[in-house]
Amino acid sequence: MNLSYIMRETFLMMCFAFVVGISFAYLLKALTFLFSSFGSNFTTTIHNSVKFFNSLTSVSKNDFCNDIDKCVNYGTPIYTSQLINSIESLAEYHFGSDNSAEDNAQQNIRSMESLAEYHFGDKEPYIRPDIEMNTLYEFKHGKI
Amino acid sequence: MEKFDLGNIFQGISTLLQSGPVIMYTRIGLMLLGILLVYLGRKEILEPLVMIPMGLGMAAVNAGVLILPGNVTGNLFLDPMVTETDPLMNILQIDFLQPIYTFTFSNGLIACFIFMGIGTMLDISFLLAKPLQSMFLALCAELGTFAVVPIAYMMGLSPNDSASIAMVGGADGPMVLFTSLNLSKNLFVPITVVAYLYLGLTYGGYPYLVRAMVPKRLRAIKMKPEKKAMKQYSPATKISFAVVMCVILCLLFPVAAPLFFSLFIGIVIKESGLKHVSDFISGPLLYGSTFFLGILLGVLCDANTLLNPTVLKLLVLGILALLISGIGGILGGYMMYFFKRGNFNPVIGIAAVSCVPTTAKVAQKIVYKDNPSSLILPDALGANITGVITSAIIAGIYVTVMPLL
């Protein structure tokens, strides 16, 4: 093995990476075209159909809601808000949260901020000695 | 009275004085370097998230050397050189960081955790907007990853080690860790340390490179908006794209499949709206993994490991790889400027060096300084995100092909 052999092999690998990369980009373009020709709601429709099919075969969010109504009707309102919260968490655990109302741009900015924070740390002054001391005291001796 | 021998009590100092002058000065130097890294991390000159635990780990491991049974010197942090099962089982019960090292670091799991976290923060709509442009720039910005392989070989490194250090040109820490773990079992510690040290410098160093290569007139270019507005993709569409991309890339490069899977599972989780899982991956998992990665990298920097004469070569090659990749990215930006007949800001090329999102922010910051009305961030982020995928593709090629040479 000599330098020219390594140079040739590296060059071949570079060309191969270039070909794979560009083919990959074309594939993405083709997929974009495919999705847009099926209409913008193509995948959403599939997604919803799967959800509908699931609702026929398993317990859905709505079933939980009916139970809440029953609870309220039978006069057990004390735990209702807790129940709703826990059921919502449970439903979210199974079905995921509905973030359709969330603005895309805002989401992007948030992602960028989280990534920037990941690299450079939180700019907010997060050191609050009093709170930290209280937490430490509580950890050792229980609630103040 | 033998029990009260000060040398026995303060073993950190006695081992320092008893060792040869080279080891002694190296240990002192590394302790000081560790403290300096903590300071630079705190000042945000280097990446604090990695540098602060790494610096403290480096200082502590070089200070905390003691005499172990059998009259050999060592520490109670971890032993990276143990490979046999029986000694490993013993060490796992003694060295406190050994379980994390053995079960997460040496098999690349920690790199995959970090990739999952990065995935939950990426938005692939920037990539989907202009896939060809982004991919072309990203490939150009990998110039250092290829150019440094023959240079490293010329400097006496093996082909595997040359490929591992060349991966620094991809400017992606977990990727360098993954490649060097697969290709350079003996050198992966210094290679990863060099990579993380230099990656922290991209934020400060690349603006000088851009200003040197792109005149103000071109830096200030305001690109005309596209005829069609940037398409907004629904989460379901993004999931479909991520799934298809993941499957294809895993089919092409099975050796890098853990990396591809980790990146795309992050994207899919984010787009699926599984908020708690997404919060867990982008929060505790990502930050916890990075924290332990920093500690492990620091703890692995003991004097004996870094006294290897190859480390000096790695330092030179690492910075060279990053520099050539930066130049490649800007040249790609120039080519795109000519392809698009002037309706392209060449500074975007630097964003294709896949240090997400640092280089994209650097590009926008430079352009903003010369022309506050010029917005290049969407194009820069597209190239930036594609850079991560390109680096993973090249890691896959190197890990597959290099052992066969």
Interface residues (C-beta under 8 A of the other chain):
Chain A: M1 L3 Y5 I6 M7 E9 T10 F11 M13 M14 F16 A17 F18 V20 G21 I22 F24 A25 Y26 L27 L28 K29 L31 T32 F35 S36 S40 N41 F42 T43 T44 I46 H47 E92 Y93 G96 S97 D98 N99 N104 Q107 N108 S111 M112 S114 L115 A116 Y118 H119 F120 G121
Chain B: E44 E47 P48 L49 G117 I118 M121 L122 D123 S125 L127 L128 P131 L132 S134 M135 F136 A138 L139 E142 F146 V149 P150 Y153 M154 P159 S162 K231 Q232 S234 P235 A236 T237 I239 S240 F241 V244 M245 I248 L249 L252 S272 G273 L274 K275 H276 S282 L286 Y287 T290 V356 P357 T358 K361 L381 I389 T390 I393 I394 I397 Y398 V401 L405
